[in-house]
Amino acid sequence: MSVIEAGGLTKAFGGKTVVDKVDLTVAKGEIYGFLGRNGAGKSTFINMITGIILPTSGTFKLLGESDLQKVQNRIGVLPDYSQFYDSMSAMDHIKFFGKINGCKLSTTEANAVLDRVGLLEHAKKKVGKFSFGMKKKLGIAQAIAHNPELIFLDEPTSGIDAESGLSIQQLIRDLQSEGKTIFMTSHNLNEVEKICTRIAIMKDGTIINEGTLEELRAHYSSSIEVKIKHSALKNPDSVGQMLKRFATQISAQEQYTSFTVDSEAKIAAVVRALTKENIDVYRINVEEPSLEEIFLEESSTKMKGAS
Ligand SMILES: Nc1ncnc2c1ncn2[C@@H]1O[C@H](COP(=O)(O)OP(=O)(O)OP(=O)(O)O)[C@@H](O)[C@H]1O
């Protein structure tokens, strides 16, 4: 079942189109990562589908409903810029936002929400005294306080210390195991690689690639390095000649010779050829391209509208 469906969603500010005919579908239970460089249009897209701003054109449905008011209480949002009341405590905020979203939380329930983001010990503190990272955690807490099914998190871990960032990642995974759907943006590609089930890359207002990490990787070759020990080489010249049939970047180091093959399909042939020469493979390293490498390649070279 799709919980987010956007068709041709477009936003222009003063004649400049910043989100351009975006089609996007997110299934229930996904942790969907929405990536793009600064200014790509991610927050504008989230702001449109969460009702913060109106689209210029296009349609969208959340939880199967095009009238947002009907599903408002089933959606949680951490916007790109959260606003709080300095004189209110964290606890007051959670109860207040819960109420706005149709959920009257007891003090025990509000404490449990604050505990999930690591703010329990600051429950009674006035938010005016909160640091940036604490406010970000409070923003996440208010987004999940009313137990929504669909949660939008715009950069949930930016400005948060490394340890808290890991806890927030775990919280996002926990929310998924509770059956919720998470749509998030992040500039932390390592985090997206670890937790997201699907990823979209946006550039200049359009989605230039979308899929699971494996699907995104499919267009890129892995780097495969094979190492054999020198001591195994009875006839280095003939082995060198043989390797040239399969391998590139052949280099002799102190203990071993290493070379690379350009596809996993060639590994079997290389191992067979080496076995025929009575040479044991010492190590094979297969390095798949990281999301960071894919992202940098995609967002820097692909032209607008390319698939
Ligand atoms: N209210 C606005 N009025 C005019 N232009 C805007 C407005 N909001 C956003 N923009 C412009 O729209 C473009 C997309 O901005 P947006 O905030 O959606 O990008 P983003 O991908 O979320 O970036 P970041 O990663 O920096 O948060 C930018 O060029 C921005 O200047």
Ligand as a Chemical Component Dictionary entry (heavy atoms), coordinates in Angstrom:
data_LIG
# 
_chem_comp.id                   LIG 
_chem_comp.type                 NON-POLYMER 
_chem_comp.pdbx_formal_charge   0 
_chem_comp.three_letter_code    LIG 
# 
loop_
_chem_comp_atom.comp_id 
_chem_comp_atom.atom_id 
_chem_comp_atom.alt_atom_id 
_chem_comp_atom.type_symbol 
_chem_comp_atom.charge 
_chem_comp_atom.model_Cartn_x 
_chem_comp_atom.model_Cartn_y 
_chem_comp_atom.model_Cartn_z 
_chem_comp_atom.pdbx_ordinal 
LIG N1  N1  N 0 9.949  30.862 0.551  1  
LIG C1  C1  C 0 10.827 30.861 -0.446 2  
LIG N2  N2  N 0 10.890 31.879 -1.310 3  
LIG C2  C2  C 0 11.768 31.896 -2.345 4  
LIG N3  N3  N 0 12.622 30.885 -2.617 5  
LIG C3  C3  C 0 12.603 29.847 -1.792 6  
LIG C4  C4  C 0 11.719 29.764 -0.669 7  
LIG N4  N4  N 0 11.936 28.562 -0.033 8  
LIG C5  C5  C 0 12.915 27.956 -0.735 9  
LIG N5  N5  N 0 13.318 28.705 -1.781 10 
LIG C6  C6  C 0 14.328 28.355 -2.758 11 
LIG O1  O1  O 0 14.006 27.082 -3.273 12 
LIG C7  C7  C 0 15.176 26.321 -3.539 13 
LIG C8  C8  C 0 15.056 24.984 -2.849 14 
LIG O2  O2  O 0 15.123 25.189 -1.433 15 
LIG P1  P1  P 0 14.917 24.010 -0.408 16 
LIG O3  O3  O 0 14.957 24.619 0.946  17 
LIG O4  O4  O 0 13.718 23.236 -0.789 18 
LIG O5  O5  O 0 16.219 23.129 -0.684 19 
LIG P2  P2  P 0 16.798 21.902 0.132  20 
LIG O6  O6  O 0 17.083 20.845 -0.866 21 
LIG O7  O7  O 0 15.894 21.570 1.251  22 
LIG O8  O8  O 0 18.159 22.502 0.671  23 
LIG P3  P3  P 0 18.975 22.248 2.055  24 
LIG O9  O9  O 0 19.660 20.935 1.906  25 
LIG O10 O10 O 0 19.929 23.395 2.079  26 
LIG O11 O11 O 0 17.974 22.280 3.189  27 
LIG C9  C9  C 0 16.347 27.173 -3.070 28 
LIG O12 O12 O 0 16.896 27.827 -4.190 29 
LIG C10 C10 C 0 15.716 28.180 -2.139 30 
LIG O13 O13 O 0 16.413 29.388 -2.139 31 
# 
loop_
_chem_comp_bond.comp_id 
_chem_comp_bond.atom_id_1 
_chem_comp_bond.atom_id_2 
_chem_comp_bond.value_order 
_chem_comp_bond.pdbx_ordinal 
LIG N1  C1  SING 1  
LIG C1  N2  SING 2  
LIG C1  C4  DOUB 3  
LIG N2  C2  DOUB 4  
LIG C2  N3  SING 5  
LIG N3  C3  DOUB 6  
LIG C3  C4  SING 7  
LIG C3  N5  SING 8  
LIG C4  N4  SING 9  
LIG N4  C5  DOUB 10 
LIG C5  N5  SING 11 
LIG N5  C6  SING 12 
LIG C6  O1  SING 13 
LIG C6  C10 SING 14 
LIG O1  C7  SING 15 
LIG C7  C8  SING 16 
LIG C7  C9  SING 17 
LIG C8  O2  SING 18 
LIG O2  P1  SING 19 
LIG P1  O3  DOUB 20 
LIG P1  O4  SING 21 
LIG P1  O5  SING 22 
LIG O5  P2  SING 23 
LIG P2  O6  DOUB 24 
LIG P2  O7  SING 25 
LIG P2  O8  SING 26 
LIG O8  P3  SING 27 
LIG P3  O9  DOUB 28 
LIG P3  O10 SING 29 
LIG P3  O11 SING 30 
LIG C9  O12 SING 31 
LIG C9  C10 SING 32 
LIG C10 O13 SING 33 
# 
